[in-house]
Amino acid sequence: MPEAAQKIVATVANFMTDVVQASSTKPVLVDFWAPWCGPCRTLMPLLDRIADEYAGRFILAKVNTEEQPQLASHFQIRSIPTVLLIHQGEVADQFVGLQPEAAIKALLDRYVSPAGGVDEPIAAAPAPEHTEDLASRLLDQREMEGAAAAIEALANSRADHPQLAALRARLAFVQTASARPDVMKLRAALENNPSDSAARHALAAHHALAGDYGTALAEWLELMRHDRKFGDDAGRRALLQAFEILGEQDPLVTQYRRRMASLLH
């Protein structure tokens, strides 16, 4: 019968015995989190699920940095979530921010005993999901906080990544659409008042997220034509963001760049 997952709440009082000393027997994954941290709320259930799957082959310790600032200070935690892997009393590995499940398992598999006993060969870990793929998937799910964290991690690792501008553009559209999620109300508002720039901008973001860039670009061009002051020229900025997503080879980009130019000149 598989061993139950081992999960503890780590504090200053029990850290030496339940984390440091315990790590001489099996690795301890220490999750530094806070209640106000959105990415933490996304990561924690993932770590719980992995701990259940590994069935006691490592210990999952959770440190609430709001309640245990001494521990956060001792380990020089600068950003959360931060996850440390303690092995043989030392910090052997770590990661900051959201990571794909496959990447977390690959890290663990370097330290945990193989399932079924030490003589069983360790199965090859699945290839880690690229950070840009994780960000894209979270954007598809409209998980704003997680996507923002993944995009930030991508920017920190490679500021010149070719997908960075497009991912940031998609995040901006998700944020705009999420602020006004009721599409029917937006359409009604725009029918009642065609000068409602906020409704037009939000509706265009919904169209873009649905893949209807033809309609989205038309709406943003209309916004640019009639209300350049709205949102610090939000119509023009949204058009440029959409161009980043579509790419210069897209016929819509050629068409709307020409229309933008005629408005500007």
C-alpha positions in Angstrom: 0.0 0.0 0.0 1.6 3.4 -1.0 2.7 5.7 1.7 0.6 8.8 2.4 1.9 12.1 1.2 3.9 14.0 3.9 2.8 17.7 4.2 3.7 20.0 7.1 3.4 23.7 8.0 6.9 24.8 8.7 7.6 27.3 11.4 10.7 28.6 13.3 9.8 26.2 16.1 9.8 23.0 14.0 12.1 23.9 11.0 15.2 22.4 12.4 13.7 19.0 13.3 10.9 18.7 10.6 12.8 20.1 7.7 16.6 20.2 8.2 17.0 17.0 10.1 14.2 15.3 8.2 16.0 16.0 5.0 18.7 13.5 5.9 16.1 10.8 5.3 14.2 12.2 2.4 14.2 15.5 0.4 12.0 18.4 1.7 10.4 20.8 -0.7 9.8 24.1 1.1 7.2 26.4 -0.4 7.5 30.1 0.7 4.1 31.7 0.1 1.8 34.4 1.3 -2.0 34.7 1.4 -2.1 37.8 -0.9 0.1 36.2 -3.6 -1.9 35.2 -6.6 0.8 32.9 -8.2 1.2 31.2 -4.8 -2.5 30.2 -4.9 -1.9 28.7 -8.3 1.3 26.9 -7.3 0.2 25.5 -4.0 -2.5 23.0 -5.2 0.0 21.9 -7.9 2.6 21.0 -5.3 -0.1 19.3 -3.2 -1.0 17.2 -6.1 2.6 16.3 -6.9 3.1 15.3 -3.2 0.1 13.0 -3.4 1.4 11.5 -6.6 4.9 10.9 -5.1 3.2 9.3 -2.0 5.7 10.1 0.7 8.9 10.1 -1.3 9.5 13.7 -0.3 8.1 16.0 2.4 6.2 19.2 1.3 6.7 22.0 3.8 4.8 25.2 3.6 6.1 28.5 5.0 3.7 31.4 5.3 6.1 34.3 5.0 3.6 36.7 6.7 3.6 34.5 9.8 7.3 33.4 9.6 9.3 36.4 8.5 12.4 35.1 10.3 12.5 32.1 8.0 12.0 34.2 4.9 14.8 36.5 6.1 17.1 33.7 6.9 16.8 32.2 3.4 16.9 35.7 1.8 13.5 35.2 0.1 13.2 38.2 -2.2 10.2 37.1 -4.3 7.3 34.6 -3.8 6.5 32.0 -4.4 10.1 30.7 -3.9 10.5 26.9 -3.5 13.7 25.4 -1.9 14.7 21.8 -2.0 16.5 20.8 1.2 18.6 17.7 0.9 21.0 16.3 3.5 20.5 19.5 5.6 21.5 21.9 2.7 19.6 23.9 0.0 20.3 21.7 -3.0 18.0 23.3 -5.5 15.3 25.9 -5.9 13.0 27.8 -8.2 11.2 31.1 -8.1 7.7 31.8 -9.4 5.3 29.5 -11.3 6.9 26.5 -13.0 5.3 23.8 -15.2 4.5 20.5 -13.4 7.0 18.6 -15.6 9.8 20.9 -14.5 9.0 20.5 -10.8 8.9 16.7 -11.2 12.2 16.8 -13.1 13.8 18.7 -10.2 12.4 16.3 -7.6 13.5 13.2 -9.6 17.1 14.3 -9.1 16.8 13.8 -5.4 13.9 11.5 -4.5 14.1 7.7 -4.3 12.5 5.9 -7.2 9.0 4.6 -6.8 8.9 1.0 -5.7 12.4 0.9 -4.2 16.0 1.8 -4.9 16.5 -1.0 -7.4 13.8 0.3 -9.7 15.2 2.5 -12.5 14.1 6.1 -12.5 11.8 6.8 -15.4 12.9 9.6 -17.7 11.2 12.8 -16.7 9.0 14.4 -19.3 10.5 17.4 -21.0 9.8 20.6 -19.1 7.2 22.9 -20.6 8.9 26.1 -21.9 8.0 29.2 -19.9 6.5 30.8 -23.0 4.2 27.8 -23.5 3.1 28.0 -19.9 2.4 31.7 -20.2 0.4 31.1 -23.4 -1.6 28.3 -21.8 -2.4 30.5 -18.8 -3.5 33.3 -21.1 -5.8 30.9 -22.9 -7.3 30.1 -19.5 -7.4 33.9 -18.7 -5.4 33.2 -15.5 -4.0 36.8 -15.3 -1.8 36.5 -12.3 -0.2 33.3 -13.2 0.3 34.5 -16.8 1.8 37.7 -15.6 4.3 35.8 -13.4 5.3 33.5 -16.2 5.8 36.4 -18.6 7.9 38.2 -15.9 10.0 35.0 -15.5 10.5 34.8 -19.2 11.6 38.5 -19.4 14.0 37.9 -16.5 15.6 34.9 -18.2 15.7 36.4 -21.7 14.7 40.0 -22.2 15.0 39.7 -26.0 12.7 36.6 -26.3 10.9 36.9 -29.7 7.5 36.0 -28.1 7.7 38.4 -25.2 6.0 41.4 -26.9 3.1 39.2 -28.1 2.6 37.6 -24.7 2.5 41.0 -23.1 0.0 42.2 -25.7 -2.3 39.2 -25.0 -2.0 39.8 -21.3 -3.1 43.4 -21.8 -6.2 42.1 -23.8 -7.0 39.6 -21.1 -6.8 42.3 -18.4 -9.1 44.6 -20.4 -11.6 41.9 -21.2 -11.6 40.6 -17.6 -12.4 44.0 -16.2 -15.7 44.0 -18.2 -16.5 40.4 -18.8 -20.2 40.7 -20.0 -20.0 40.9 -23.8 -23.8 41.3 -24.2 -23.8 44.4 -21.8 -20.9 45.9 -23.8 -22.7 45.5 -27.1 -25.8 47.1 -25.6 -23.8 49.9 -24.1 -22.2 50.6 -27.5 -25.6 50.5 -29.3 -27.0 53.0 -26.8 -24.0 55.2 -27.0 -21.5 54.8 -29.9 -19.2 57.3 -28.1 -18.7 54.9 -25.2 -14.9 54.4 -25.7 -14.4 52.2 -22.7 -17.1 49.7 -24.0 -15.7 49.8 -27.5 -12.1 49.1 -26.2 -13.3 46.2 -24.0 -15.5 44.7 -26.7 -12.5 44.8 -29.1 -10.4 42.9 -26.6 -13.0 40.2 -26.3 -13.1 39.9 -30.1 -9.3 39.6 -30.2 -9.2 36.9 -27.5 -11.9 35.0 -29.4 -9.6 35.1 -32.5 -11.8 37.6 -34.4 -9.0 40.1 -35.1 -10.7 41.6 -38.1 -13.5 42.9 -35.9 -11.1 43.8 -33.1 -8.9 45.9 -35.3 -11.9 47.7 -36.9 -13.1 48.6 -33.4 -9.7 49.9 -32.3 -9.3 51.9 -35.5 -12.7 53.4 -34.9 -11.6 54.3 -31.3 -8.4 55.8 -32.6 -10.3 57.8 -35.2 -12.8 59.4 -32.7 -11.1 59.4 -29.3 -7.3 59.6 -29.2 -7.4 60.9 -25.6 -9.1 57.7 -24.2 -6.7 55.6 -22.2 -3.7 57.6 -23.5 -4.4 56.7 -27.1 -5.6 53.2 -26.2 -6.9 52.5 -29.7 -3.5 53.1 -31.3 -1.6 51.2 -28.6 -4.0 48.2 -28.9 -3.6 48.1 -32.7 0.2 47.9 -32.3 -0.2 45.2 -29.7 -2.4 43.2 -32.0 0.2 43.6 -34.8 2.7 42.0 -32.4 0.4 39.0 -31.9 -0.5 38.6 -35.6 3.0 39.1 -37.1 4.0 41.3 -39.9 3.2 38.7 -42.6 -0.5 38.8 -41.7 -2.6 40.6 -44.3 -4.7 42.3 -41.6 -1.5 43.9 -40.3 -0.6 45.3 -43.7 -4.2 46.5 -44.2 -4.5 48.2 -40.8 -1.0 49.7 -40.8 -2.0 51.5 -44.0 -5.3 52.7 -42.4 -3.4 53.9 -39.3 -1.0 55.8 -41.4 -3.8 57.6 -43.2 -5.2 58.7 -39.9 -1.9 59.9 -38.5 -1.0 61.8 -41.6 
